[in-house]
Amino acid sequence: MQLPDSLAVANEKKILLVVLDGLGGLPVDGLTELETAATPNLDRLAVRSSLGLHVPVGLGITPGSGPAHLALFGYDPLKYQVGRGVLEALGVGLDIGPQDLCARANFATIGKDGLLLDRRAGRISTDRCTELCARLRQAIPMLGDVEVIVRPGREHRFVVVFRCAELASGLSDSDPQHEGVAPNEVRAENPAAEKSARAANAFIRECARVLADEPKANFVLLRGLDRPPRIPSMRERFKLKPACIASYPMYRGLARLVGMDVVEAGNSWETELAALHEQMRNYDFLFLHLKETDKAGEDGDFEAKVELIERFDEEVVPRLLRMNFDVLCITGDHSTPTRLRRHSWHSVPFLLCSPYVRFAGLKEEFSEAACARGVYGCQTPSVLLMNLLLAHSLKLEKFGA
């Protein structure tokens, strides 16, 4: 049961939620990436923490990054469904209105036969993405009466916003999620979205024309087309003063969507940690996002994911502990096993440390197996983690007489 809205109270205690994107894994030669990694600092922290595995959406459901993070922030992902495009648009700092139609876009490589060769255009550099977005912006400012706004993201990713009073949500993606097939047409899934579908497909055709001479990024794919919803802020719901420290636009957009301040934190773990240390005095809830573990999972690179977890343990965990947050939670948003090379439905390990944990002192480590034995078990709904963070920081009043 989720009850914190009416029970939440403000105090000075500080919460840190650390998300290693795609942390959960599957065994390779008997051990997951987390179980293979040498993590002495996390293991010592686990001894004085409570452990468990959380389920982002529901058993057997593979979550996207959006719903998985919304659940961690205490928002039911089935109630608050948000298109990826809205999150990306917010993440790059665009001010979007209720009638703007936002899309997450990829530069891609398409062959002469019309089949996709690479959905990510070889992960072109962010600088190259910025140059190509400038070309598109100059070449496609309007599509009839629809204004087109293009902004670069990271690497092959960018954002497009279609601005017109007559646009609507309810569209399919053009990204088929696989190479070796033709891109999809954007389809209207309700009659009100027909004009939106025409605008999206016209944009794709125009981009192909403008990018025809590019060796890699000669096509674009659209996904997550949606208009922004109304979501109550974390300040309203939980009486928190929250902030986000993340380098990737989507996660910054998620944070803005729920009312977090987004801190400028650069593009490295070092700059993110420096920003965290500098800003912790200004906020009582801080969200620190680290993306690289998810990328290694999607690339199917077991050794790289292990090395990133070990680097986090060696370089990051000691610095987090020296900051002395009242409540510290380290987890992932979802599992991205390298065996699958994508998000999966598997539950996600989490560690919660505070002065009020139960069963601290057990001989434990931070791993999927240890978390399965933990006090919170294998199937804690992710949306209830916020209850625990608020309770352990004494920010929830008693329920009932």
ZASELO-617854 format. One record per residue (C-alpha): x, y, z. Coordinates in nm, 3 decimals. Layout:
<<X, Y, Z>>
...
END
This chain:
<<0.000, 0.000, 0.000>>
<<0.128, 0.345, -0.093>>
<<0.027, 0.612, 0.160>>
<<0.307, 0.867, 0.197>>
<<0.136, 1.166, 0.033>>
<<-0.088, 1.245, 0.329>>
<<0.169, 1.138, 0.588>>
<<0.474, 1.319, 0.456>>
<<0.643, 1.583, 0.673>>
<<0.947, 1.798, 0.612>>
<<1.264, 1.778, 0.818>>
<<1.635, 1.836, 0.769>>
<<1.737, 1.475, 0.709>>
<<1.896, 1.404, 0.373>>
<<1.828, 1.116, 0.135>>
<<2.053, 0.999, -0.150>>
<<1.916, 0.767, -0.418>>
<<2.193, 0.629, -0.641>>
<<2.085, 0.454, -0.962>>
<<2.337, 0.242, -1.150>>
<<2.135, 0.212, -1.469>>
<<2.061, -0.148, -1.571>>
<<2.241, -0.286, -1.263>>
<<2.070, -0.626, -1.247>>
<<2.203, -0.913, -1.454>>
<<2.189, -1.284, -1.529>>
<<2.452, -1.551, -1.450>>
<<2.735, -1.618, -1.692>>
<<2.940, -1.918, -1.577>>
<<2.729, -1.922, -1.262>>
<<2.759, -1.557, -1.155>>
<<2.595, -1.229, -1.257>>
<<2.798, -0.918, -1.337>>
<<2.739, -0.784, -0.984>>
<<2.832, -1.118, -0.826>>
<<3.147, -1.143, -1.040>>
<<3.268, -0.792, -0.957>>
<<3.503, -0.740, -0.664>>
<<3.309, -0.492, -0.447>>
<<3.462, -0.479, -0.098>>
<<3.315, -0.137, -0.016>>
<<2.962, -0.232, -0.122>>
<<2.994, -0.563, 0.062>>
<<3.095, -0.388, 0.386>>
<<2.807, -0.145, 0.338>>
<<2.568, -0.435, 0.286>>
<<2.654, -0.567, 0.632>>
<<2.501, -0.255, 0.790>>
<<2.214, -0.222, 0.544>>
<<1.885, -0.386, 0.457>>
<<1.872, -0.563, 0.121>>
<<1.608, -0.672, -0.126>>
<<1.504, -0.701, -0.490>>
<<1.250, -0.461, -0.637>>
<<1.010, -0.508, -0.929>>
<<0.977, -0.193, -1.147>>
<<0.631, -0.250, -1.301>>
<<0.508, -0.603, -1.240>>
<<0.625, -0.964, -1.248>>
<<0.729, -1.059, -1.599>>
<<0.702, -0.703, -1.732>>
<<1.014, -0.558, -1.895>>
<<1.023, -0.187, -1.808>>
<<1.148, 0.106, -2.007>>
<<1.371, 0.356, -1.833>>
<<1.086, 0.605, -1.794>>
<<0.843, 0.389, -1.596>>
<<1.127, 0.228, -1.402>>
<<1.252, 0.565, -1.276>>
<<0.904, 0.702, -1.211>>
<<0.844, 0.400, -0.987>>
<<1.167, 0.470, -0.797>>
<<1.048, 0.828, -0.744>>
<<0.723, 0.698, -0.591>>
<<0.492, 0.731, -0.894>>
<<0.280, 0.437, -1.009>>
<<0.413, 0.374, -1.362>>
<<0.077, 0.235, -1.475>>
<<-0.103, 0.551, -1.365>>
<<0.157, 0.798, -1.492>>
<<0.249, 0.687, -1.843>>
<<0.483, 0.926, -2.019>>
<<0.620, 0.907, -2.371>>
<<0.996, 0.891, -2.412>>
<<0.989, 1.201, -2.630>>
<<0.852, 1.416, -2.347>>
<<1.131, 1.303, -2.117>>
<<1.400, 1.368, -2.376>>
<<1.260, 1.714, -2.457>>
<<1.258, 1.811, -2.091>>
<<1.604, 1.662, -2.050>>
<<1.761, 1.886, -2.315>>
<<1.602, 2.188, -2.147>>
<<1.316, 2.262, -2.384>>
<<1.014, 2.442, -2.242>>
<<0.727, 2.240, -2.378>>
<<0.358, 2.316, -2.364>>
<<0.057, 2.085, -2.324>>
<<-0.005, 2.072, -2.701>>
<<0.355, 2.007, -2.808>>
<<0.418, 1.663, -2.955>>
<<0.762, 1.539, -2.851>>
<<0.967, 1.253, -2.997>>
<<1.291, 1.082, -2.907>>
<<1.493, 1.043, -3.226>>
<<1.796, 0.838, -3.331>>
<<2.026, 0.900, -3.620>>
<<2.049, 0.567, -3.802>>
<<2.211, 0.402, -4.103>>
<<1.988, 0.269, -4.379>>
<<2.098, 0.072, -4.686>>
<<2.004, 0.128, -5.048>>
<<1.756, -0.157, -5.013>>
<<1.567, 0.040, -4.747>>
<<1.669, -0.190, -4.462>>
<<1.826, -0.066, -4.140>>
<<2.196, -0.141, -4.108>>
<<2.250, 0.031, -3.771>>
<<1.979, 0.183, -3.550>>
<<2.240, 0.400, -3.375>>
<<2.448, 0.517, -3.674>>
<<2.762, 0.371, -3.518>>
<<2.701, 0.576, -3.201>>
<<2.826, 0.893, -3.371>>
<<2.985, 1.152, -3.144>>
<<2.781, 1.414, -2.964>>
<<2.964, 1.684, -3.160>>
<<2.862, 1.521, -3.488>>
<<2.505, 1.487, -3.364>>
<<2.503, 1.860, -3.285>>
<<2.623, 1.942, -3.638>>
<<2.360, 1.723, -3.800>>
<<2.083, 1.867, -3.585>>
<<2.184, 2.215, -3.698>>
<<2.147, 2.098, -4.060>>
<<1.801, 1.960, -3.993>>
<<1.695, 2.268, -3.802>>
<<1.792, 2.492, -4.093>>
<<1.639, 2.266, -4.358>>
<<1.311, 2.175, -4.186>>
<<1.183, 2.469, -3.976>>
<<0.820, 2.401, -4.071>>
<<0.605, 2.124, -4.215>>
<<0.299, 2.308, -4.342>>
<<0.154, 2.477, -4.035>>
<<0.354, 2.259, -3.794>>
<<0.664, 2.415, -3.639>>
<<0.957, 2.175, -3.606>>
<<1.206, 2.211, -3.319>>
<<1.521, 1.995, -3.325>>
<<1.774, 1.971, -3.041>>
<<2.077, 1.742, -3.004>>
<<2.112, 1.493, -2.721>>
<<2.403, 1.258, -2.653>>
<<2.580, 1.057, -2.924>>
<<2.322, 0.942, -3.185>>
<<2.020, 1.068, -2.992>>
<<1.827, 1.388, -3.049>>
<<1.485, 1.540, -2.982>>
<<1.221, 1.669, -3.218>>
<<0.915, 1.866, -3.105>>
<<0.621, 1.927, -3.338>>
<<0.433, 2.243, -3.236>>
<<0.077, 2.300, -3.354>>
<<-0.257, 2.334, -3.174>>
<<-0.413, 2.045, -3.369>>
<<-0.165, 1.771, -3.276>>
<<-0.253, 1.477, -3.054>>
<<-0.095, 1.177, -2.883>>
<<-0.162, 0.819, -2.981>>
<<0.113, 0.728, -3.229>>
<<0.323, 0.423, -3.300>>
<<0.705, 0.432, -3.325>>
<<0.897, 0.427, -3.650>>
<<1.186, 0.244, -3.480>>
<<1.138, -0.134, -3.530>>
<<1.400, -0.204, -3.258>>
<<1.592, -0.438, -3.492>>
<<1.841, -0.410, -3.773>>
<<1.788, -0.589, -4.103>>
<<1.429, -0.473, -4.143>>
<<1.263, -0.166, -4.290>>
<<1.169, 0.126, -4.063>>
<<0.804, 0.146, -3.967>>
<<0.564, 0.416, -4.075>>
<<0.434, 0.621, -3.783>>
<<0.070, 0.524, -3.747>>
<<-0.218, 0.706, -3.577>>
<<-0.372, 0.482, -3.313>>
<<-0.675, 0.708, -3.283>>
<<-0.844, 0.940, -3.539>>
<<-0.737, 1.256, -3.355>>
<<-0.372, 1.172, -3.421>>
<<-0.389, 1.151, -3.802>>
<<-0.234, 1.496, -3.851>>
<<0.039, 1.409, -3.601>>
<<0.124, 1.092, -3.795>>
<<0.143, 1.284, -4.123>>
<<0.377, 1.540, -3.968>>
<<0.603, 1.272, -3.819>>
<<0.629, 1.076, -4.144>>
<<0.692, 1.395, -4.344>>
<<0.973, 1.483, -4.105>>
<<1.133, 1.140, -4.152>>
<<1.117, 1.174, -4.532>>
<<1.266, 1.524, -4.522>>
<<1.547, 1.409, -4.293>>
<<1.632, 1.126, -4.534>>
<<1.657, 1.382, -4.813>>
<<1.877, 1.620, -4.613>>
<<2.103, 1.340, -4.482>>
<<2.133, 1.141, -4.807>>
<<2.507, 1.217, -4.844>>
<<2.596, 1.101, -4.491>>
<<2.797, 0.775, -4.471>>
<<2.645, 0.669, -4.137>>
<<2.374, 0.902, -4.013>>
<<2.162, 0.900, -4.329>>
<<1.825, 0.831, -4.168>>
<<1.628, 0.903, -3.851>>
<<1.401, 0.690, -3.631>>
<<1.128, 0.826, -3.402>>
<<0.991, 0.672, -3.085>>
<<0.793, 0.770, -2.778>>
<<0.583, 1.038, -2.949>>
<<0.366, 1.200, -2.685>>
<<0.242, 1.522, -2.528>>
<<0.339, 1.617, -2.172>>
<<0.109, 1.498, -1.890>>
<<0.030, 1.673, -1.562>>
<<0.213, 1.503, -1.277>>
<<0.214, 1.631, -0.916>>
<<0.561, 1.724, -0.799>>
<<0.767, 1.555, -0.531>>
<<0.752, 1.881, -0.339>>
<<0.372, 1.864, -0.339>>
<<0.348, 1.496, -0.261>>
<<0.639, 1.424, -0.027>>
<<0.734, 1.767, 0.116>>
<<1.081, 1.720, -0.027>>
<<1.327, 1.964, -0.178>>
<<1.466, 1.735, -0.450>>
<<1.748, 1.763, -0.703>>
<<1.881, 1.550, -0.987>>
<<2.242, 1.491, -1.086>>
<<2.253, 1.313, -1.421>>
<<2.439, 1.361, -1.747>>
<<2.192, 1.202, -1.991>>
<<1.898, 1.415, -2.106>>
<<1.627, 1.156, -2.053>>
<<1.696, 1.122, -1.681>>
<<1.718, 1.495, -1.639>>
<<1.380, 1.512, -1.813>>
<<1.231, 1.253, -1.578>>
<<1.353, 1.456, -1.284>>
<<1.207, 1.779, -1.418>>
<<0.878, 1.603, -1.482>>
<<0.837, 1.525, -1.109>>
<<0.957, 1.867, -0.997>>
<<1.325, 1.810, -0.920>>
<<1.577, 2.084, -0.973>>
<<1.830, 1.968, -1.232>>
<<2.187, 2.045, -1.136>>
<<2.453, 2.108, -1.399>>
<<2.696, 1.825, -1.339>>
<<2.907, 1.771, -1.652>>
<<2.946, 1.438, -1.827>>
<<3.168, 1.230, -1.600>>
<<3.139, 1.051, -1.268>>
<<3.394, 1.290, -1.124>>
<<3.196, 1.603, -1.215>>
<<2.871, 1.441, -1.099>>
<<3.024, 1.359, -0.760>>
<<3.162, 1.711, -0.727>>
<<2.815, 1.851, -0.800>>
<<2.659, 1.613, -0.546>>
<<2.899, 1.725, -0.275>>
<<2.842, 2.091, -0.356>>
<<2.462, 2.069, -0.369>>
<<2.382, 1.835, -0.080>>
<<2.352, 2.128, 0.161>>
<<2.080, 2.282, -0.058>>
<<1.848, 1.980, -0.089>>
<<1.706, 1.700, 0.124>>
<<1.659, 1.447, -0.160>>
<<1.926, 1.393, -0.423>>
<<1.908, 1.153, -0.717>>
<<2.242, 1.050, -0.868>>
<<2.224, 0.866, -1.200>>
<<2.512, 0.674, -1.361>>
<<2.438, 0.545, -1.713>>
<<2.739, 0.342, -1.820>>
<<2.639, 0.006, -1.667>>
<<2.326, -0.001, -1.884>>
<<2.528, 0.072, -2.199>>
<<2.761, -0.220, -2.124>>
<<2.458, -0.444, -2.073>>
<<2.303, -0.343, -2.404>>
<<2.637, -0.396, -2.577>>
<<2.654, -0.749, -2.434>>
<<2.992, -0.669, -2.276>>
<<3.004, -0.871, -1.954>>
<<3.361, -0.773, -1.866>>
<<3.293, -0.402, -1.921>>
<<2.989, -0.411, -1.693>>
<<3.190, -0.591, -1.424>>
<<3.469, -0.334, -1.453>>
<<3.221, -0.045, -1.421>>
<<3.070, -0.195, -1.106>>
<<3.420, -0.241, -0.963>>
<<3.508, 0.116, -1.054>>
<<3.191, 0.239, -0.883>>
<<3.286, 0.042, -0.572>>
<<3.643, 0.173, -0.564>>
<<3.599, 0.534, -0.678>>
<<3.245, 0.634, -0.585>>
<<3.122, 0.444, -0.279>>
<<3.389, 0.575, -0.036>>
<<3.313, 0.933, -0.140>>
<<2.940, 0.880, -0.097>>
<<2.994, 0.745, 0.252>>
<<3.208, 1.044, 0.350>>
<<2.915, 1.272, 0.261>>
<<2.717, 1.116, 0.550>>
<<2.366, 1.115, 0.406>>
<<2.104, 1.013, 0.663>>
<<1.957, 0.760, 0.419>>
<<2.147, 0.600, 0.132>>
<<1.989, 0.372, -0.127>>
<<2.198, 0.213, -0.404>>
<<2.013, 0.027, -0.676>>
<<1.931, 0.011, -1.046>>
<<1.622, 0.119, -1.234>>
<<1.590, -0.218, -1.410>>
<<1.803, -0.515, -1.509>>
<<2.005, -0.513, -1.832>>
<<2.175, -0.854, -1.849>>
<<2.460, -0.875, -2.097>>
<<2.328, -1.219, -2.198>>
<<2.014, -1.052, -2.335>>
<<2.169, -0.722, -2.454>>
<<1.853, -0.535, -2.349>>
<<1.631, -0.451, -2.054>>
<<1.473, -0.752, -1.886>>
<<1.189, -0.833, -1.648>>
<<1.418, -0.955, -1.369>>
<<1.396, -0.789, -1.028>>
<<1.664, -0.539, -0.930>>
<<1.901, -0.548, -0.629>>
<<1.885, -0.266, -0.378>>
<<2.067, -0.169, -0.062>>
<<1.921, 0.070, 0.197>>
<<2.141, 0.210, 0.471>>
<<2.019, 0.425, 0.762>>
<<2.046, 0.428, 1.144>>
<<1.714, 0.243, 1.156>>
<<1.770, -0.067, 0.941>>
<<1.670, -0.407, 1.074>>
<<1.902, -0.709, 1.062>>
<<2.216, -0.503, 1.006>>
<<2.533, -0.689, 1.103>>
<<2.462, -1.006, 0.907>>
<<2.746, -1.149, 0.703>>
<<2.632, -1.033, 0.362>>
<<2.749, -0.896, 0.028>>
<<2.579, -0.678, -0.233>>
<<2.460, -0.920, -0.500>>
<<2.140, -1.054, -0.647>>
<<2.167, -1.369, -0.434>>
<<2.224, -1.176, -0.111>>
<<1.943, -0.933, -0.192>>
<<1.708, -1.229, -0.252>>
<<1.781, -1.335, 0.108>>
<<1.738, -0.979, 0.236>>
<<1.471, -0.845, 0.469>>
<<1.271, -0.697, 0.179>>
<<1.268, -1.017, -0.024>>
<<1.247, -1.073, -0.397>>
<<0.933, -0.887, -0.505>>
<<0.919, -0.544, -0.343>>
<<0.731, -0.311, -0.582>>
<<0.970, -0.036, -0.687>>
<<0.703, 0.227, -0.621>>
<<0.720, 0.138, -0.249>>
<<1.091, 0.219, -0.216>>
<<0.997, 0.584, -0.168>>
<<0.791, 0.480, 0.137>>
<<1.105, 0.325, 0.282>>
<<1.327, 0.623, 0.204>>
<<1.081, 0.861, 0.367>>
<<1.026, 0.634, 0.668>>
<<1.397, 0.585, 0.731>>
<<1.448, 0.963, 0.718>>
<<1.160, 1.009, 0.968>>
<<0.959, 1.200, 0.708>>
<<0.636, 0.999, 0.750>>
<<0.388, 1.051, 1.030>>
<<0.192, 0.769, 1.193>>
<<-0.108, 0.639, 0.999>>
<<-0.431, 0.638, 1.196>>
<<-0.508, 0.687, 1.564>>
END
